[in-house]
Amino acid sequence: MRFGVGFFTAQQPPGSKRSYTDIYADMLDHARLIDEVGLDSFWVTEHHFCDDGYMPSPTTVCAAVAAATRRLTVGCGVMAPFAHPLRLAEDLIGIDLISGGNRLIAQIGAGYKAEEFAGFEVDRDTRIERMLETVEILRRAFAGQPFEFEGKHHRVPKLTVIPGPATPGGPPLLVAGNSVEAAQRSGALGTLYKVDASDSWDEAVSFVAAYDAAAVDAPPDREIHVQAYGFVAAGDPWAKIVDGFVYMREAYDRWGWAPARAASRDPRDYRLLIGNPDEVAEQVERYRKQFGDRLHLTLRLSYPGMDPNVVADGIRLWGQVAERFRQAAPVRAGR
């Protein structure tokens, strides 16, 4: 079982006293701390044209994190419709080379925020088609062999992408999605799959089952990614994150994730990993019993406007939770 932290989004909400320079420096400090305490991964994702500066350039940040850490897996979430697949392949290969290989996962998304498609002058109705073409082009580009591609949205004349990746075959690709159909698509594509933190427990279970059923050629121990919101702290952890959490939730909903409305301030309305280390460890055990030791569980610990020292404390305690599972007996999914 593996433990990650993310997403980091580098947002500056109204009233924040920290500059973007401070926020990006905090993010790198947190990445180094995640590495130092023995956690397994650090995750970012992208959005564009946001008033709060939500991170628009994840490949740049991931390259910096790869250079600043020794063993950490870097999860790089990118939106396929907003980058040419060949240029994206070159950027991801650059991160892979900087990391030394086997430390990058490329999460390929389709995007959903209407303002982004308008800004890049991309037809939003083509988002899934563009994502699928990007996955195919990335795989061919990572192979280090001459290839050509003719699709509906992209055409690649015969060429070879050089340099090739350090990781044989290139960094693994992950395609997420918040429906049974999306999970099945990931399984059929042969990519990794991630359950979003916004999905309920029952949805998480059904999506993973759909992915597994469609991933007929995948090894039974292929890693399953599940993301969760929450925090680890003594006392009242919800009080430490509630303002940033509600700001985050309302921003996503306003962009079209869900009907825009005031977000609940009741933690019982969300699927959270939250509490002190003992309480969170008990909650993690439920995930482990459901999904087995192939689970890669990622917990968001940094919310817009949070004190970076509070985030660092949460990272240290999440590291303590993870350590409890290092020595545990193996568990298969569904036990």
C-alpha positions in Angstrom: 0.0 0.0 0.0 1.2 3.5 -0.9 0.4 6.9 0.5 0.4 10.2 -1.3 -0.5 13.9 -0.8 -2.4 16.1 -3.2 -3.6 17.8 -5.1 -1.5 21.0 -4.5 -3.1 23.8 -6.5 -1.2 27.0 -5.5 -4.3 29.1 -5.2 -4.3 32.5 -3.6 -7.8 33.1 -2.2 -9.1 36.6 -1.4 -7.5 38.0 1.7 -4.4 35.8 1.5 -1.3 37.5 2.8 1.1 35.2 0.9 2.4 36.1 -2.5 2.4 33.6 -5.3 6.2 33.4 -4.9 5.6 32.4 -1.2 2.9 29.9 -2.2 5.2 28.1 -4.8 8.1 28.1 -2.3 5.7 26.5 0.3 4.7 23.9 -2.2 8.4 22.9 -2.9 9.1 22.8 0.9 6.1 20.5 1.4 7.2 18.2 -1.4 10.6 17.9 0.2 8.9 17.2 3.5 6.7 14.5 2.0 9.8 12.8 0.7 11.6 13.1 4.0 8.8 11.6 6.1 8.6 8.5 3.9 5.3 9.2 2.1 5.2 8.0 -1.5 3.8 10.7 -3.8 3.1 14.3 -4.5 0.3 15.4 -6.9 -0.6 18.5 -8.8 -3.2 19.3 -11.4 -4.0 22.3 -13.7 -6.6 24.9 -14.3 -6.5 28.1 -16.3 -7.7 31.7 -16.2 -8.7 31.5 -12.5 -9.0 34.7 -10.4 -7.0 32.9 -7.6 -4.2 31.8 -9.9 -5.0 28.0 -9.7 -1.8 26.3 -11.0 -1.8 26.6 -14.8 1.6 24.9 -15.5 1.9 21.6 -13.7 4.8 20.2 -15.8 7.0 23.1 -14.7 6.2 22.4 -11.0 6.6 18.7 -11.4 10.1 19.2 -12.9 11.1 21.3 -9.9 9.7 18.7 -7.5 11.5 15.9 -9.3 14.8 17.8 -9.0 14.2 18.7 -5.3 13.3 15.2 -4.1 15.1 11.8 -4.0 12.5 9.1 -4.1 9.1 10.7 -4.4 6.6 9.7 -7.1 5.4 12.9 -8.8 1.8 12.8 -10.0 1.4 15.3 -12.8 -2.2 16.1 -13.7 -2.6 17.7 -17.2 -5.6 18.6 -19.3 -5.2 17.0 -22.8 -7.3 19.5 -24.8 -5.0 22.4 -24.0 -1.6 21.1 -25.1 -0.3 19.6 -28.3 0.4 15.9 -27.5 3.9 16.0 -28.9 4.9 18.9 -26.8 3.3 17.3 -23.8 5.2 14.1 -24.5 8.5 16.1 -24.6 7.7 17.9 -21.3 6.8 14.6 -19.5 9.9 13.0 -20.8 11.9 15.9 -19.4 10.4 15.4 -16.0 11.0 11.6 -16.2 14.7 12.3 -17.1 15.1 14.8 -14.3 13.7 12.3 -11.8 16.0 9.5 -12.9 13.1 7.3 -14.1 10.2 5.5 -12.5 9.1 8.5 -10.4 6.5 10.1 -12.6 2.8 9.3 -13.2 1.0 11.4 -15.9 -2.6 11.9 -15.1 -4.4 12.8 -18.3 -7.6 14.7 -18.0 -10.2 15.9 -20.4 -11.0 19.2 -18.7 -14.5 20.6 -17.9 -14.3 24.3 -17.1 -16.0 26.2 -19.9 -13.8 29.3 -19.6 -10.7 27.2 -20.4 -12.1 25.8 -23.6 -13.1 29.3 -24.6 -9.7 30.8 -23.8 -7.8 28.2 -25.8 -10.5 28.2 -28.5 -11.2 24.5 -28.2 -14.6 23.0 -28.8 -15.6 21.5 -25.4 -17.6 18.8 -27.1 -14.3 17.3 -28.4 -12.8 16.9 -24.9 -12.9 13.1 -24.7 -11.8 12.6 -28.3 -8.8 14.8 -27.7 -7.9 13.0 -24.5 -8.0 9.6 -26.2 -5.9 10.9 -29.1 -3.4 12.3 -26.6 -3.1 9.0 -24.7 -2.4 7.2 -28.0 0.2 9.8 -29.2 2.0 9.8 -25.8 2.3 6.0 -25.8 3.8 6.1 -29.3 6.1 9.0 -28.5 7.4 7.3 -25.3 8.4 4.2 -27.3 11.4 5.9 -28.8 10.6 4.6 -32.3 9.5 6.3 -35.5 5.7 6.7 -35.7 3.0 8.6 -37.4 -0.6 9.3 -36.4 -3.7 10.5 -38.2 -6.6 11.4 -35.9 -9.6 13.7 -36.0 -7.9 16.4 -34.0 -4.2 15.7 -34.3 -1.9 14.7 -37.1 1.7 13.6 -36.5 4.0 13.1 -39.6 6.5 10.3 -39.3 9.0 11.2 -36.6 10.8 10.0 -33.5 10.7 11.9 -30.2 14.2 12.2 -28.9 15.4 12.0 -26.2 13.3 9.1 -25.0 12.2 8.6 -21.4 14.4 7.1 -18.6 11.5 4.8 -17.7 11.2 1.9 -20.1 8.1 2.5 -22.2 7.6 5.9 -20.6 6.0 7.1 -17.4 2.7 5.3 -16.7 -0.5 7.1 -17.7 -3.5 7.5 -15.5 -7.0 8.5 -16.7 -9.5 9.4 -14.1 -13.3 10.0 -14.3 -16.3 10.3 -12.2 -18.6 7.7 -13.7 -18.8 4.0 -14.3 -18.4 4.7 -18.0 -15.2 6.7 -17.3 -13.8 3.9 -15.1 -14.6 1.3 -17.8 -12.8 3.5 -20.4 -9.7 3.6 -18.3 -9.7 -0.1 -17.9 -10.2 -0.7 -21.6 -7.4 1.8 -22.4 -5.0 -0.1 -20.1 -4.2 3.0 -18.1 -4.1 3.5 -14.3 -7.3 4.8 -12.7 -8.0 7.2 -9.9 -11.2 7.8 -7.8 -11.7 11.5 -7.2 -12.0 12.8 -3.7 -15.4 14.2 -4.5 -16.8 10.8 -5.1 -18.7 9.0 -2.3 -17.7 5.8 -0.8 -20.3 3.8 -2.7 -19.2 5.5 -5.9 -15.6 4.7 -5.2 -16.3 1.0 -4.8 -18.5 0.8 -7.9 -16.0 2.8 -10.1 -13.1 0.6 -9.1 -15.2 -2.5 -9.7 -16.1 -1.2 -13.2 -12.4 -0.4 -13.9 -11.3 -3.9 -12.8 -14.0 -5.6 -14.9 -12.9 -3.7 -18.0 -9.1 -4.1 -17.4 -9.1 -7.7 -18.6 -5.4 -7.8 -19.5 -4.2 -6.0 -16.3 -2.3 -7.9 -13.6 -4.4 -8.4 -10.5 -2.1 -6.4 -8.4 -2.2 -3.3 -10.7 -2.2 -0.2 -8.5 -5.5 1.5 -7.8 -5.5 5.2 -6.9 -8.1 6.7 -4.5 -8.0 10.3 -3.5 -9.6 11.7 -0.3 -10.1 15.0 1.3 -9.4 15.5 5.0 -6.7 16.3 7.5 -4.7 14.7 10.3 -4.3 16.6 13.5 -4.8 16.5 17.2 -7.8 18.4 18.6 -10.2 19.6 15.9 -8.7 19.0 12.4 -11.9 20.1 10.6 -11.5 23.6 12.1 -8.0 23.8 10.6 -9.3 23.2 7.0 -12.9 24.2 6.9 -12.5 27.7 5.4 -10.1 26.5 2.7 -12.1 23.4 2.1 -15.4 25.3 1.6 -13.6 27.8 -0.7 -12.2 25.0 -2.8 -15.5 23.1 -3.0 -17.4 26.2 -4.1 -14.8 27.0 -6.7 -15.0 23.6 -8.3 -18.8 23.6 -8.2 -18.9 27.1 -9.7 -16.7 25.9 -12.6 -19.3 23.2 -13.5 -18.3 20.2 -11.3 -21.7 20.3 -9.6 -24.7 22.7 -9.3 -23.3 25.9 -7.8 -24.5 26.5 -4.2 -23.1 27.2 -0.8 -20.9 24.3 0.2 -21.8 22.5 3.4 -19.6 23.2 6.5 -20.6 19.8 8.0 -17.8 17.3 7.6 -20.4 14.4 7.6 -21.5 15.6 4.1 -18.2 14.5 2.6 -16.0 11.4 2.3 -13.1 12.4 4.5 -10.1 10.9 6.1 -10.0 13.2 9.2 -9.0 13.0 12.8 -6.0 12.3 14.9 -3.5 9.7 13.7 -5.3 6.8 15.6 -8.7 7.8 14.1 -7.3 8.3 10.6 -5.5 4.9 10.8 -8.8 3.2 11.6 -10.4 5.0 8.6 -7.5 3.9 6.3 -7.9 0.3 7.4 -11.4 0.4 5.8 -9.9 1.4 2.5 -7.3 -1.2 2.8 -9.8 -4.0 3.5 -11.9 -2.8 0.5 -9.1 -2.3 -2.1 -6.2 -4.3 -0.7 -2.5 -3.5 -0.6 -2.5 -2.5 -4.3 -4.1 0.8 -3.1 -2.4 4.1 -3.6 -4.3 6.4 -1.2 -3.8 10.1 -1.7 -4.9 12.6 0.9 -5.3 16.3 0.2 -3.8 18.2 3.1 -3.3 21.7 1.6 -6.3 23.9 1.0 -6.4 27.5 -0.3 -5.3 30.0 2.3 -3.9 27.6 4.9 -0.9 28.4 7.0 2.0 26.4 5.5 3.1 25.3 8.9 -0.2 23.7 9.6 0.0 21.9 6.3 3.5 20.7 7.3 2.2 19.4 10.6 -0.5 17.4 8.7 2.1 15.9 6.4 4.2 14.7 9.3 1.2 13.1 11.0 0.0 11.5 7.7 3.5 10.1 7.5 3.0 8.5 10.9 -0.2 7.0 9.8 1.5 5.5 6.7 4.2 4.0 8.8 1.7 2.0 10.7 0.8 0.1 7.5 4.4 -0.6 6.4 4.7 -3.6 8.7 1.1 -4.8 8.4 0.3 -8.3 6.9 -0.7 -8.2 3.3 -4.4 -7.8 2.5 -6.2 -8.6 -0.8 -9.1 -6.5 -2.0 -12.5 -7.2 -0.6 -11.3 -8.8 2.7 
